[in-house]
Amino acid sequence: MTKPADPVASARALGPAIEASADEIERTQRIPERLLSQIHAARLCRMLLPHSVDGDECEPWVYLRAIEEISRHDGSVGWNLFVANSSALIAPFLSPEAMQAIFGDPRAVVAWGPPNESKATAVPGGYRVTGEWSFASGCRQATWMGAHCHVMERDGSLRLNAAGKPITRTLLCPVEQATLLDGTWQVIGMRGTMSGAYRFDDVFVPEAFSATREDPSQRREAGRLYAYPMQGLYAVGVSGVALGIAQAMLDAFMDLATRKTPRNMGRLADSAVVQSNVAQMQARLGAARAFLVETLSDIWSADNAWVIDVPSRARVRLTCAFAIQAAETVADYTYKAAGVDAIFLGTPFERRFRDMHTLSQQIQSRTAHFESVGQIMLGIEPAGGFF
């Protein structure tokens, strides 16, 4: 398969097809096959995979812009692509044989939900696991499913990591071995992600198809991309979705402002207040994006063997949290400024507004991240560590 010269250009080229499918994606909670095939042909689920398994190992800021471009056209597709790429970051921690078995398929997608209290039992040759997980974005187009578990040894004790805490291990199996649960994603926004629940019922997972994501130094693949912890690149993906949605809403409002004349008022575009606000909102988005790109590219300058340190992790977290909250501010402004034009189904505003405010409830958007980063900047270790 020929690799694209520019993932951002590939994402941009898919814009019309994504917009044409947006209503269907919202209604069915599925990416239609015709669009999914185009996404795979454009290699947009392989941006963060290693070269050794026919991945593109994109620079993080290029990845950010590609996710942003997709999300300008539909937030749910952007979200599912960022999650698919984030899940692919398990690949550098697997053996070459397991990595090839999972990601050798050019349509490979891994989906999973966040860790919970489920435990896997260590058995000869691997693990047995029973449990239920939620928030598995993109599970309906997945080829493999994952489960993050604590590990119970055969003597009943929990397996511990180097810090003496229970280790979280990721177990992977073909999607056919999991049960996807219908009707578990009834939400106001990001409906098309189908971030539903799934279940494992006494599934055996061989040792080779498991890994831990806790320590970047344990990766088997060299490369600067994998020096970042998975949570850091996960936050980059959320930022791309947020920036894309906000930019689309601002563009839609500027188009509306050239046409709309509210009752007893002049044209919106002729209002000095609107003119000033539009410029400030664009500056807010541009500043947030530039801050994030600069931070990612600056950290990227390290050598291949380096593992990102805590201060650098904090810088990534800071710029991502700032970008997400800046995008939310812009979305709120455009929705309010558009007046009643924003409230009708099918407008350029209402779905994006719902998507943004679903995204903003996610852990990557927490205001508490600023407190943790500030503690690190002041030489204080945050309670519970920092990732």
NUDO-20711 format. One record per residue (C-alpha): residue number from 1; residue in one letter; x, y, z. Coordinates in steps of 0.1 Angstrom, whole numbers, always signed. Each point is the difference from the previous one (the first is absolute). Layout:
N
{n: NUM res: A east: X north: Y up: Z}
...
This chain:
387
{n: 1 res: M east: +0 north: +0 up: +0}
{n: 2 res: T east: +13 north: +34 up: -9}
{n: 3 res: K east: +6 north: +23 up: +29}
{n: 4 res: P east: -15 north: +35 up: -3}
{n: 5 res: A east: +25 north: +29 up: -1}
{n: 6 res: D east: -21 north: +21 up: +23}
{n: 7 res: P east: -25 north: -15 up: +25}
{n: 8 res: V east: -15 north: +35 up: +4}
{n: 9 res: A east: -7 north: +3 up: -37}
{n: 10 res: S east: -15 north: -36 up: +0}
{n: 11 res: A east: -23 north: +10 up: +29}
{n: 12 res: R east: -10 north: +32 up: -18}
{n: 13 res: A east: -8 north: -19 up: -32}
{n: 14 res: L east: -25 north: -22 up: +20}
{n: 15 res: G east: -18 north: +31 up: +13}
{n: 16 res: P east: -29 north: -1 up: -25}
{n: 17 res: A east: -6 north: -37 up: +4}
{n: 18 res: I east: +0 north: +4 up: +38}
{n: 19 res: E east: -25 north: +28 up: -1}
{n: 20 res: A east: -22 north: -19 up: -24}
{n: 21 res: S east: -2 north: -29 up: +25}
{n: 22 res: A east: -3 north: +21 up: +32}
{n: 23 res: D east: -38 north: -4 up: +4}
{n: 24 res: E east: +2 north: -38 up: -6}
{n: 25 res: I east: +29 north: -3 up: +25}
{n: 26 res: E east: -20 north: +19 up: +27}
{n: 27 res: R east: -32 north: -21 up: -7}
{n: 28 res: T east: +16 north: -35 up: -3}
{n: 29 res: Q east: +30 north: +5 up: +24}
{n: 30 res: R east: +21 north: -16 up: -27}
{n: 31 res: I east: +25 north: +13 up: -26}
{n: 32 res: P east: -15 north: -14 up: -33}
{n: 33 res: E east: +21 north: -25 up: -18}
{n: 34 res: R east: +6 north: +22 up: -30}
{n: 35 res: L east: +16 north: +27 up: +22}
{n: 36 res: L east: +18 north: -25 up: +22}
{n: 37 res: S east: +17 north: -14 up: -31}
{n: 38 res: Q east: +11 north: +34 up: -11}
{n: 39 res: I east: +14 north: +7 up: +35}
{n: 40 res: H east: +20 north: -32 up: -1}
{n: 41 res: A east: +12 north: +7 up: -35}
{n: 42 res: A east: +13 north: +34 up: +12}
{n: 43 res: R east: +18 north: -18 up: +28}
{n: 44 res: L east: -15 north: +23 up: +26}
{n: 45 res: C east: -2 north: -28 up: +26}
{n: 46 res: R east: +38 north: -7 up: -4}
{n: 47 res: M east: +14 north: +34 up: +8}
{n: 48 res: L east: +16 north: -11 up: +33}
{n: 49 res: L east: +9 north: -36 up: -8}
{n: 50 res: P east: +37 north: -9 up: -3}
{n: 51 res: H east: +16 north: -2 up: -34}
{n: 52 res: S east: +8 north: -37 up: +7}
{n: 53 res: V east: -37 north: -9 up: -3}
{n: 54 res: D east: -7 north: +23 up: -30}
{n: 55 res: G east: -8 north: +30 up: +21}
{n: 56 res: D east: +8 north: +36 up: -6}
{n: 57 res: E east: +14 north: +11 up: +33}
{n: 58 res: C east: -12 north: +36 up: -6}
{n: 59 res: E east: +14 north: +29 up: +20}
{n: 60 res: P east: -24 north: +9 up: +28}
{n: 61 res: W east: -8 north: +34 up: -14}
{n: 62 res: V east: -8 north: -14 up: -35}
{n: 63 res: Y east: -23 north: -26 up: +17}
{n: 64 res: L east: -16 north: +29 up: +19}
{n: 65 res: R east: -8 north: +19 up: -32}
{n: 66 res: A east: -13 north: -31 up: -18}
{n: 67 res: I east: -24 north: -7 up: +29}
{n: 68 res: E east: -10 north: +37 up: +1}
{n: 69 res: E east: -7 north: -1 up: -38}
{n: 70 res: I east: -22 north: -31 up: +3}
{n: 71 res: S east: -19 north: +15 up: +30}
{n: 72 res: R east: -8 north: +32 up: -19}
{n: 73 res: H east: -24 north: -22 up: -20}
{n: 74 res: D east: -13 north: -23 up: +27}
{n: 75 res: G east: +10 north: -2 up: +36}
{n: 76 res: S east: -10 north: -37 up: +4}
{n: 77 res: V east: +22 north: -11 up: -29}
{n: 78 res: G east: +29 north: +21 up: +14}
{n: 79 res: W east: -5 north: -15 up: +34}
{n: 80 res: N east: +0 north: -36 up: -13}
{n: 81 res: L east: +31 north: +6 up: -21}
{n: 82 res: F east: +19 north: +15 up: +29}
{n: 83 res: V east: -10 north: -29 up: +23}
{n: 84 res: A east: +10 north: -26 up: -27}
{n: 85 res: N east: +34 north: +17 up: -3}
{n: 86 res: S east: +4 north: +2 up: +37}
{n: 87 res: S east: -9 north: -37 up: +5}
{n: 88 res: A east: +26 north: -8 up: -27}
{n: 89 res: L east: +27 north: +13 up: +25}
{n: 90 res: I east: -1 north: -34 up: +17}
{n: 91 res: A east: +18 north: -14 up: -30}
{n: 92 res: P east: +36 north: +11 up: +11}
{n: 93 res: F east: -5 north: -20 up: +32}
{n: 94 res: L east: -8 north: -33 up: -18}
{n: 95 res: S east: +22 north: -26 up: -15}
{n: 96 res: P east: +5 north: +4 up: -38}
{n: 97 res: E east: -21 north: -31 up: -6}
{n: 98 res: A east: -29 north: +12 up: +21}
{n: 99 res: M east: +2 north: +34 up: -15}
{n: 100 res: Q east: -1 north: -14 up: -35}
{n: 101 res: A east: -29 north: -23 up: +9}
{n: 102 res: I east: -21 north: +29 up: +12}
{n: 103 res: F east: +11 north: +29 up: -22}
{n: 104 res: G east: +11 north: -18 up: -32}
{n: 105 res: D east: -36 north: +3 up: -12}
{n: 106 res: P east: -1 north: +34 up: -18}
{n: 107 res: R east: -35 north: +5 up: +15}
{n: 108 res: A east: +11 north: -7 up: +36}
{n: 109 res: V east: -17 north: +19 up: +27}
{n: 110 res: V east: +3 north: -7 up: +38}
{n: 111 res: A east: -27 north: +13 up: +23}
{n: 112 res: W east: -2 north: -1 up: +38}
{n: 113 res: G east: -14 north: +18 up: +30}
{n: 114 res: P east: +18 north: +15 up: +29}
{n: 115 res: P east: +12 north: -21 up: +29}
{n: 116 res: N east: -24 north: -10 up: +27}
{n: 117 res: E east: +0 north: -25 up: +29}
{n: 118 res: S east: +1 north: -31 up: -22}
{n: 119 res: K east: +28 north: -24 up: +5}
{n: 120 res: A east: +17 north: -26 up: -22}
{n: 121 res: T east: +11 north: -33 up: +14}
{n: 122 res: A east: +35 north: -11 up: -9}
{n: 123 res: V east: -1 north: -36 up: -14}
{n: 124 res: P east: +27 north: -21 up: -18}
{n: 125 res: G east: +7 north: +17 up: -33}
{n: 126 res: G east: -20 north: +32 up: +6}
{n: 127 res: Y east: -31 north: +13 up: +18}
{n: 128 res: R east: -37 north: -7 up: +4}
{n: 129 res: V east: -22 north: +30 up: +3}
{n: 130 res: T east: -37 north: +7 up: +6}
{n: 131 res: G east: -14 north: +35 up: +3}
{n: 132 res: E east: -19 north: +29 up: -15}
{n: 133 res: W east: +14 north: +33 up: -12}
{n: 134 res: S east: -15 north: +32 up: -14}
{n: 135 res: F east: +9 north: +29 up: -22}
{n: 136 res: A east: +15 north: -21 up: -28}
{n: 137 res: S east: +0 north: +26 up: -27}
{n: 138 res: G east: +0 north: -14 up: -35}
{n: 139 res: C east: -7 north: -36 up: +12}
{n: 140 res: R east: -24 north: -5 up: -30}
{n: 141 res: Q east: +29 north: +3 up: -25}
{n: 142 res: A east: +25 north: -18 up: +22}
{n: 143 res: T east: +19 north: -32 up: -10}
{n: 144 res: W east: +14 north: -6 up: +35}
{n: 145 res: M east: -12 north: +9 up: +35}
{n: 146 res: G east: +21 north: +8 up: +30}
{n: 147 res: A east: -5 north: -2 up: +37}
{n: 148 res: H east: +20 north: +18 up: +27}
{n: 149 res: C east: +2 north: -21 up: +31}
{n: 150 res: H east: +18 north: -5 up: +33}
{n: 151 res: V east: +16 north: -34 up: +0}
{n: 152 res: M east: -7 north: -26 up: +26}
{n: 153 res: E east: +27 north: -26 up: +5}
{n: 154 res: R east: -8 north: -36 up: +5}
{n: 155 res: D east: +6 north: +4 up: +37}
{n: 156 res: G east: -27 north: +27 up: +2}
{n: 157 res: S east: +24 north: +29 up: +3}
{n: 158 res: L east: +0 north: +30 up: -23}
{n: 159 res: R east: +29 north: +5 up: -23}
{n: 160 res: L east: +19 north: +32 up: +9}
{n: 161 res: N east: +21 north: +24 up: -21}
{n: 162 res: A east: +34 north: +14 up: +8}
{n: 163 res: A east: -16 north: +26 up: +22}
{n: 164 res: G east: -18 north: -26 up: +21}
{n: 165 res: K east: -34 north: +8 up: -14}
{n: 166 res: P east: -24 north: -24 up: -18}
{n: 167 res: I east: +11 north: -3 up: -36}
{n: 168 res: T east: -26 north: +8 up: -28}
{n: 169 res: R east: +4 north: -24 up: -29}
{n: 170 res: T east: -17 north: +3 up: -34}
{n: 171 res: L east: -13 north: -33 up: -14}
{n: 172 res: L east: -9 north: -2 up: -37}
{n: 173 res: C east: -23 north: -24 up: -19}
{n: 174 res: P east: -18 north: -1 up: -33}
{n: 175 res: V east: -33 north: +19 up: +1}
{n: 176 res: E east: -19 north: -33 up: -5}
{n: 177 res: Q east: +10 north: -11 up: +35}
{n: 178 res: A east: -16 north: +30 up: +16}
{n: 179 res: T east: -37 north: +8 up: +3}
{n: 180 res: L east: -9 north: +35 up: -11}
{n: 181 res: L east: -30 north: +13 up: +19}
{n: 182 res: D east: -27 north: +19 up: -19}
{n: 183 res: G east: -19 north: +30 up: +14}
{n: 184 res: T east: +28 north: +11 up: +23}
{n: 185 res: W east: +8 north: +33 up: -16}
{n: 186 res: Q east: -30 north: +23 up: +5}
{n: 187 res: V east: +16 north: +34 up: +3}
{n: 188 res: I east: -5 north: +36 up: -11}
{n: 189 res: G east: +31 north: +3 up: -22}
{n: 190 res: M east: +27 north: -20 up: -17}
{n: 191 res: R east: -28 north: -25 up: -7}
{n: 192 res: G east: +17 north: -12 up: -31}
{n: 193 res: T east: +30 north: -13 up: +19}
{n: 194 res: M east: -20 north: -29 up: +14}
{n: 195 res: S east: +21 north: +1 up: +31}
{n: 196 res: G east: -19 north: -29 up: +15}
{n: 197 res: A east: +5 north: -29 up: +24}
{n: 198 res: Y east: +14 north: -35 up: -7}
{n: 199 res: R east: +6 north: -31 up: +20}
{n: 200 res: F east: +26 north: -28 up: +2}
{n: 201 res: D east: -14 north: -34 up: +13}
{n: 202 res: D east: +29 north: -22 up: +12}
{n: 203 res: V east: +22 north: +10 up: -30}
{n: 204 res: F east: +35 north: -15 up: -2}
{n: 205 res: V east: +26 north: +25 up: -12}
{n: 206 res: P east: +35 north: -14 up: -7}
{n: 207 res: E east: +29 north: +18 up: +17}
{n: 208 res: A east: +13 north: +13 up: -33}
{n: 209 res: F east: -32 north: +19 up: -6}
{n: 210 res: S east: +3 north: +20 up: +32}
{n: 211 res: A east: +22 north: +29 up: +11}
{n: 212 res: T east: +1 north: +29 up: +24}
{n: 213 res: R east: -1 north: +36 up: -11}
{n: 214 res: E east: +12 north: +14 up: +33}
{n: 215 res: D east: +37 north: +6 up: -8}
{n: 216 res: P east: +13 north: +13 up: -34}
{n: 217 res: S east: +34 north: -14 up: +8}
{n: 218 res: Q east: -14 north: -35 up: -4}
{n: 219 res: R east: -9 north: +5 up: -37}
{n: 220 res: R east: +16 north: -23 up: -25}
{n: 221 res: E east: +0 north: +25 up: -29}
{n: 222 res: A east: +24 north: +29 up: +0}
{n: 223 res: G east: -10 north: +34 up: -13}
{n: 224 res: R east: -8 north: +34 up: +15}
{n: 225 res: L east: -37 north: -5 up: -5}
{n: 226 res: Y east: -1 north: -27 up: +26}
{n: 227 res: A east: +19 north: +20 up: +26}
{n: 228 res: Y east: -34 north: +17 up: +7}
{n: 229 res: P east: -22 north: -18 up: +25}
{n: 230 res: M east: -32 north: -12 up: -15}
{n: 231 res: Q east: -21 north: +24 up: +21}
{n: 232 res: G east: +19 north: +29 up: -14}
{n: 233 res: L east: -7 north: -9 up: -36}
{n: 234 res: Y east: -36 north: -8 up: +10}
{n: 235 res: A east: -3 north: +36 up: +12}
{n: 236 res: V east: +15 north: +12 up: -33}
{n: 237 res: G east: -28 north: -18 up: -19}
{n: 238 res: V east: -28 north: +14 up: +22}
{n: 239 res: S east: +15 north: +35 up: -6}
{n: 240 res: G east: -1 north: -6 up: -38}
{n: 241 res: V east: -37 north: -9 up: +2}
{n: 242 res: A east: -8 north: +30 up: +21}
{n: 243 res: L east: +19 north: +25 up: -22}
{n: 244 res: G east: -16 north: -14 up: -31}
{n: 245 res: I east: -35 north: +3 up: +13}
{n: 246 res: A east: +6 north: +35 up: +13}
{n: 247 res: Q east: +16 north: +12 up: -33}
{n: 248 res: A east: -30 north: -14 up: -20}
{n: 249 res: M east: -24 north: +18 up: +23}
{n: 250 res: L east: +19 north: +33 up: -3}
{n: 251 res: D east: +2 north: -4 up: -38}
{n: 252 res: A east: -38 north: -6 up: -1}
{n: 253 res: F east: -7 north: +30 up: +21}
{n: 254 res: M east: +21 north: +23 up: -22}
{n: 255 res: D east: -20 north: -13 up: -30}
{n: 256 res: L east: -32 north: +6 up: +19}
{n: 257 res: A east: +11 north: +35 up: +10}
{n: 258 res: T east: +3 north: +11 up: -36}
{n: 259 res: R east: -36 north: -9 up: -6}
{n: 260 res: K east: -19 north: +5 up: +32}
{n: 261 res: T east: -18 north: +32 up: +10}
{n: 262 res: P east: -16 north: -5 up: +34}
{n: 263 res: R east: -33 north: +17 up: +7}
{n: 264 res: N east: +4 north: +37 up: +7}
{n: 265 res: M east: +38 north: -2 up: -6}
{n: 266 res: G east: +24 north: +3 up: -29}
{n: 267 res: R east: +19 north: -28 up: -17}
{n: 268 res: L east: +20 north: -20 up: +26}
{n: 269 res: A east: +32 north: +4 up: -21}
{n: 270 res: D east: -3 north: +38 up: +2}
{n: 271 res: S east: -1 north: +0 up: +38}
{n: 272 res: A east: +33 north: +12 up: +16}
{n: 273 res: V east: -6 north: -24 up: +29}
{n: 274 res: V east: -4 north: -30 up: -22}
{n: 275 res: Q east: +30 north: +10 up: -20}
{n: 276 res: S east: +22 north: +3 up: +31}
{n: 277 res: N east: -14 north: -32 up: +15}
{n: 278 res: V east: +6 north: -21 up: -32}
{n: 279 res: A east: +36 north: +12 up: -2}
{n: 280 res: Q east: +6 north: -8 up: +37}
{n: 281 res: M east: -15 north: -34 up: -3}
{n: 282 res: Q east: +22 north: -8 up: -30}
{n: 283 res: A east: +30 north: +12 up: +19}
{n: 284 res: R east: -10 north: -22 up: +30}
{n: 285 res: L east: -1 north: -31 up: -22}
{n: 286 res: G east: +32 north: +9 up: -19}
{n: 287 res: A east: +19 north: +7 up: +32}
{n: 288 res: A east: -12 north: -33 up: +16}
{n: 289 res: R east: +10 north: -20 up: -31}
{n: 290 res: A east: +33 north: +18 up: -4}
{n: 291 res: F east: +9 north: -6 up: +37}
{n: 292 res: L east: -8 north: -37 up: -3}
{n: 293 res: V east: +19 north: -4 up: -33}
{n: 294 res: E east: +30 north: +18 up: +14}
{n: 295 res: T east: +1 north: -21 up: +31}
{n: 296 res: L east: -3 north: -33 up: -19}
{n: 297 res: S east: +27 north: +9 up: -25}
{n: 298 res: D east: +23 north: +13 up: +27}
{n: 299 res: I east: -2 north: -33 up: +20}
{n: 300 res: W east: +4 north: -19 up: -33}
{n: 301 res: S east: +35 north: +13 up: -2}
{n: 302 res: A east: +12 north: -27 up: +24}
{n: 303 res: D east: +19 north: -31 up: -12}
{n: 304 res: N east: -17 north: -33 up: -8}
{n: 305 res: A east: +11 north: -16 up: +33}
{n: 306 res: W east: -14 north: +27 up: +22}
{n: 307 res: V east: -31 north: -5 up: +21}
{n: 308 res: I east: -21 north: +31 up: +6}
{n: 309 res: D east: +6 north: +13 up: +35}
{n: 310 res: V east: -26 north: +13 up: +25}
{n: 311 res: P east: +5 north: +37 up: -7}
{n: 312 res: S east: -4 north: -6 up: -37}
{n: 313 res: R east: -31 north: -21 up: +7}
{n: 314 res: A east: -14 north: +29 up: +19}
{n: 315 res: R east: +7 north: +24 up: -29}
{n: 316 res: V east: -20 north: -23 up: -23}
{n: 317 res: R east: -28 north: -2 up: +25}
{n: 318 res: L east: -1 north: +37 up: +5}
{n: 319 res: T east: -2 north: +8 up: -38}
{n: 320 res: C east: -26 north: -26 up: -6}
{n: 321 res: A east: -23 north: +11 up: +29}
{n: 322 res: F east: +4 north: +36 up: -11}
{n: 323 res: A east: -9 north: -9 up: -36}
{n: 324 res: I east: -31 north: -19 up: +10}
{n: 325 res: Q east: -13 north: +28 up: +22}
{n: 326 res: A east: +8 north: +26 up: -26}
{n: 327 res: A east: -20 north: -20 up: -26}
{n: 328 res: E east: -29 north: -3 up: +24}
{n: 329 res: T east: +0 north: +38 up: +5}
{n: 330 res: V east: -1 north: +6 up: -37}
{n: 331 res: A east: -28 north: -25 up: -5}
{n: 332 res: D east: -21 north: +17 up: +28}
{n: 333 res: Y east: +6 north: +34 up: -16}
{n: 334 res: T east: -11 north: -11 up: -35}
{n: 335 res: Y east: -31 north: -18 up: +13}
{n: 336 res: K east: -12 north: +30 up: +20}
{n: 337 res: A east: +9 north: +25 up: -27}
{n: 338 res: A east: -19 north: -19 up: -27}
{n: 339 res: G east: -33 north: +4 up: +19}
{n: 340 res: V east: -29 north: -21 up: -10}
{n: 341 res: D east: +18 north: -11 up: -31}
{n: 342 res: A east: +20 north: -23 up: +22}
{n: 343 res: I east: -29 north: -19 up: +17}
{n: 344 res: F east: -14 north: -19 up: -30}
{n: 345 res: L east: +9 north: -36 up: -8}
{n: 346 res: G east: +23 north: -2 up: -30}
{n: 347 res: T east: +16 north: +34 up: +4}
{n: 348 res: P east: +38 north: +3 up: +0}
{n: 349 res: F east: -2 north: +8 up: +37}
{n: 350 res: E east: -23 north: -23 up: +19}
{n: 351 res: R east: +17 north: -34 up: -4}
{n: 352 res: R east: +35 north: +16 up: +4}
{n: 353 res: F east: -12 north: +17 up: +32}
{n: 354 res: R east: -13 north: -33 up: +14}
{n: 355 res: D east: +32 north: -17 up: -11}
{n: 356 res: M east: +22 north: +26 up: +16}
{n: 357 res: H east: -18 north: -2 up: +33}
{n: 358 res: T east: +2 north: -37 up: +0}
{n: 359 res: L east: +37 north: +2 up: -7}
{n: 360 res: S east: +4 north: +26 up: +28}
{n: 361 res: Q east: -12 north: -25 up: +26}
{n: 362 res: Q east: +28 north: -24 up: -8}
{n: 363 res: I east: +30 north: -5 up: +24}
{n: 364 res: Q east: +24 north: +18 up: -24}
{n: 365 res: S east: -20 north: +32 up: +5}
{n: 366 res: R east: +2 north: +2 up: +38}
{n: 367 res: T east: +9 north: +34 up: +14}
{n: 368 res: A east: +19 north: -19 up: +27}
{n: 369 res: H east: +28 north: -7 up: -26}
{n: 370 res: F east: +11 north: +36 up: +5}
{n: 371 res: E east: +4 north: -5 up: +37}
{n: 372 res: S east: +22 north: -31 up: -6}
{n: 373 res: V east: +21 north: +18 up: -26}
{n: 374 res: G east: +4 north: +30 up: +23}
{n: 375 res: Q east: +12 north: -23 up: +28}
{n: 376 res: I east: +27 north: -15 up: -22}
{n: 377 res: M east: +10 north: +35 up: -12}
{n: 378 res: L east: +4 north: +9 up: +37}
{n: 379 res: G east: +20 north: -30 up: +9}
{n: 380 res: I east: -29 north: -19 up: +17}
{n: 381 res: E east: -7 north: -36 up: -8}
{n: 382 res: P east: -38 north: -4 up: -8}
{n: 383 res: A east: -18 north: -25 up: +22}
{n: 384 res: G east: -3 north: -33 up: -18}
{n: 385 res: G east: +27 north: +7 up: -26}
{n: 386 res: F east: -3 north: +16 up: -34}
{n: 387 res: F east: -5 north: -15 up: -34}
